[in-house]
Amino acid sequence: MQQKTNSTPQSNKKRLGDILLGYAFLAPALVLLVVFEFYPLFLGLYISMCNWRTSCRAFIGAENYIRAFTDPEMWHSLLVTATYSLVSVPVQLGLGLVVAYLLFQKIKGMEWFRMMFFMPYITTTVATAAIWAYLFSPDKGPINKLLGVFGIPGQRWLGETRGIFDLMLSGLGISLPEGLGGPNLALVSLIIYTTWVFVGYDVVIFLAGLVNIPKELYDAAKVDGANGWNIFRHITLPLLSPTTFFLTLITVIGTFKAFNHIYVMTQGGPGNATTTASIFIFQQLVTYNRYGYSAAISFIVFIIILLLTILQNKVAGERVVYE
Amino acid sequence: MNNPRAQLPARLDVGRILIYAVLILGALISVIPFLYMLLTSLKTYGSVVVDNFWPWPPFGTEAFQWSNYPLAIETIGMDKNWHIPLFFRYLMNSVIMSGVIVVGTVVTSILAAYTFAYIDIPGKNFFFILVLATLMIPNDLTLVPKVVMVYNFKWYNTYQALTLPFLVSVFGIFLMRQFFMQIPRDLYDAARIDGASHLRYLASVVVPISQPAVMTVALLNFIWSLDNFRWPLLVTRDENMRVLAVGLQQFWVGDGSTQTQLLMAFASMIVVPVLIFYFFTQKNFTEGIAKTGIKG
């Protein structure tokens, strides 16, 4: 930025004072970021190369990483995370888009609806997870009772390791070969909860995106005789793609980070049916005190997220329409 | 209504009714778990076990069990040092943690954002990129080293551990900076020509004008910090250092695992104040989220 400076000694002194003030203003934020973000990044990398017991007992280089790559439990946790992500991202965003689009149709009480959809996002995770764990309770749980009204047999929900396709079809007397049972019901129950929490958030973001689409485009399409679906398909969807892209990105990252509700609802169980990478890392740290190993897996997961983000940017980036 | 032309709007109405039906269903799904929590918190143990939806008049004979609330507080336990129910310690710890985090993030955000918006310092771009870069560092990646740091700093089981790592918010810095840059430059020039110092301009012009942004940063950080669970679980040990989220989880795996009505009473005591708070401030939340799109 160019500024007119008359270089009298006084204005120079004032300028120096401003610079010092600027640094002083930046200092708290920068010091905190360096201490609690950048330093831990390098410390974590160091810990991941150590046999760590309160300090680095032995520098073992890549050993923790090699161990992780040959640990079937680690791969299993990545698979669970990927499944969790692949199922919940489209469900969440799909529902969020539908609700946002409906709310966008000049709905009376729009703000009330938006407020109610947003309630689950705003409330404390552990508390809402406790409610849902109760709703999901097996035997005479509230959801099972509701299903009973429609003649659907009660499920074990968070305690069920069988796949959902397997469960659906076994009711019809069809048994599926192993591996085709679909994601287990415990994981799906967690996804139902996550969807309940985040749809409201997605709605708010989608609504913000919808508002930005120029109204003239809709009017022009209507004049040309386009019907509702065509307008949605050829105007709304393409012009909303930056929002969708952005939401997909942060939702994918969010599913990789998901921890609180999984930990309190299933602890990664039954068995390891819902042990996502974040739960696995936590278990290695807390249950087994494996600091180095835990740190190493954190880095592996981070690299995977990074690669996915880059990939998503490449694949979707070309299809995103910017006005 | 005999006019045949009236049929067109009538047909459209069916579509609109359908839209409302879907939205109302969605709203019910959003709200019913909360209602279920409240209803369950007022039932007897017996009614919960058989999942009697409405054990009160006119369908049942029970009275609303308001006593579940004091009973839940009693069952959670007592703080042995202060001789007060632990619940109030949890509450106090949560308020301290969230309060310090909110004040801290607001102050650090305003100061940093002011520099980024108004003061020319050497290396400004570098610092801005540095701040941006921290968005790339996920919390999970730095979890293990941060726990190690807490041990090394002798912060284990202290308020320092609960608050200090969260006193800066990149989201806050961005939002404030964006807001500051929308303030007409003329105001700044006029104030500077009049000889106002940066500090004076910040305090008497920038902060008052930016109140909506300050509110948004404060509210969102309040809600997010209240949601902290894994970190307090990792860095506190004593019962009297627990925050509400950890206290609730510990109760859930303990006495609350069978006494669902007490667990729901405990959950209500956390959720209801948050929801009431949200009703009065909801504009700030949704607008803040929509503007920045940052997920907690």
Interface residues (C-beta under 8 A of the other chain):
Chain A: M1 Q3 D18 I19 L21 G22 Y23 F25 L26 P28 A29 L30 L32 L33 F36 E37 F38 Y39 P40 L41 L43 G44 I47 W52 T54 V98 V99 L102 L103 Q105 I107 W112 F113 R114 M115 M116 F117 F118 M119 P120 I122 T123 T124 T125 V126 A127 T128 A130 I131 W132 A133 Y134 L135 K140 G141 P142 K145 W196 V199 G200 Y201 V204 I205 L207 A208 F246 L247 I250 I253 G254 K257 F259 N260 Y263 V264 S278 I281 F282 L285 V286 Y291 S294 A295 S298 F299 V301 F302 I305
Chain B: R16 I19 Y20 V22 L23 G26 A27 I29 S30 V31 P33 F34 Y36 M37 T40 V49 V50 D51 F53 V107 T108 S109 L111 A112 Y114 T115 F116 I119 D120 I121 P122 K124 F127 L130 V131 T134 I137 P138 N139 D140 L141 T142 L143 V144 P145 K146 V147 V148 M149 Y151 L164 P165 L167 V168 V170 I173 H198 L199 I223 L226 D227 F229 R230 L234 L244 A245 V246 L248 Q249 W252 G256 T260 L263 M264 A267 I270 V271 V274 L275 Y278 F279 Q282 F285 T286 I289 A290 K291 G293 K295
